[in-house]
Amino acid sequence: MSVRARSLAEIGDLSLLLVRRYSGALVVGFTLGLLPWAILNFLLLGYIPINEARDGIIDEQTYYERARYVWLMCALVFLQTPIAGIFTTYYIGQAVFEERPPWATVVKACRQSLLPVLWVLGTLRGPLVAMALLATNWGGEFAPGRELFWVLVIVLWAALIRSIRPFMPEILLLERCPLRAARGQETTITASRRSGLLHSPLSGDLIGRYLMTAIIVAALALGVFYGIMAVRGFLSTEWNWTLHLGSLPISDVQLLWLPLALWIVAGLSIFMRFLGYLDARIRLEGWEVELAVRAEALRQFGTESSPVLSTPQAENVA
């Protein structure tokens, strides 16, 4: 497969090939990354479908509560996807150009960047803020201000930042750019400076690609969800959102199948973003030439390290 600039359609096709080749990055890495967030989401929102199933009444209020739960779950998964995908991002960054690292090494490497990741991807981009906001209304009735207006503001803010600065996970995890330069090392390329160098020249193209990717991901999420619902219906002959085990009602769709469909598509979006990162470096830095030279050096001497995993120097990214 040649290293060259590619269209969004080609990136989508390559992401499926990448998933097939590095399925462990999705099955193992993304599962490790999403589990803490999935558990926290259950603790934050699980009371909504549980109370609905316990009442056993399907009326207009039931549909409002389901819409409330779907909106909040979709918002949280959207916000949490970049930080949940840190293990996958690091793994494929190593596996594509070097060799498949053991998962213990991946976890250790990501733990070293945990504080910058939590600050940038967890706080500045909204997931921790949204979760704290929802926690203030835990167990309560629908609060339009906190659960609709402010969550929508956070989602729109995150979407705006991610449309113009989508590759911060790669900058923090693969390029290891620090948040601030150490004293006496003012020439160090910080994450914000590197982000500007990588994103600013492509800002218009990145926004357009982000909007198209959002539409594709939303369609995939709907397809995966309704596919799961169809299989569930054929196997259980139960087409309502509440499954009855004897006299015990269980809201399995809301508690299990909806989050599962969202996380599956979120995992695929990590691969698409990584390939978009490679494409951006190829477009801006003539990276296909550098990769060809380094690949030849690796083949002949086995000593040249991958440009993905090395911190970029000023002369390389200026």
Phi, psi and omega in degrees: 000126184285150177264110182201167176294141185227157177282170179296322179297319179293322177297320177298317178296317181294328179296324177293321176294322180293322177297318180294320183284322182242055182299331178297330179296329178273312186290313183269304186298311182289327176297316176300321182287324185275337186306311179300322181287322177296320178295316178296322177297320177297317179294326181282320190243349186299335182294336182294302178291331179295314177296322179297316180291324181295323179292326177070018182245128177252106179220193182298322179297327178300316181291325175297317180293324176294317178297321177299314182294315181299316180298312183291321179294316178298319180297316182293316180296319177301314182290327187272347187304311181301318182282331176289340183264017185294321180294318178296316180301312181292320182298309183289332175297325176279315189292326184293323186249339182243259178211162183289116182280154173293152185293333176297321177293321179297313180297318180297315181295319180291327178295329178293334179256017189296315183296311175300321180295316179296324181287311185282306185276335183267322185257302184296330181260010160104336188297316180292324178295314180296320180293320176297321179296316180291329180296333180290345179242023184299131178081357184266179176284171180301126179249102185303322182295308184281319188268345179245298186295304186289324175295321177297320177299316180295318179297316180294321177298313179297320179296320179296312181296318182287338177284329181258343179224064188283340192257025177298323176301318179292322179295319182283320188268320185265316180273345175059037177285131180285160177289324179225148178284140177293156180299132181085359179234055185295341180278356178298137179278108180279170181297320181292320179293317179297321179298318178296318180295325184276322189265322189303315181295342184246018191302314180298314180295321181295320179296315179299317179294323180296316181296316178295319179296321179299319179295316180297315181295319178297318178295319178297319180298317177297317180298315180294318181297311182289333172296315177298319180296322179295314178299315179301317181295318180293324183280326185253350187056023179243115185255354174281167181282351180248124180263133181255117173257094189069237178261007183261113178277135180229127179274068185292329181296313182285322184279333187235302192286321177297309177300323180298314179298318180295317182289327178299312181289326177298322177297320177296324181295334176297318178294320179296319179293321179297317178293327174295325176296314177299318180297321179296319179291326177295317182293321187270326192245008184056041191292336180296327177290315180298318180295321179296318179295316182291323178297320178293321177295321177295320182294321184272320188243337180066031184236345186277129180275161183286140177292338179293324189264353179262144178293127185293140177270162185300320183289342182272332186247354180292000000 
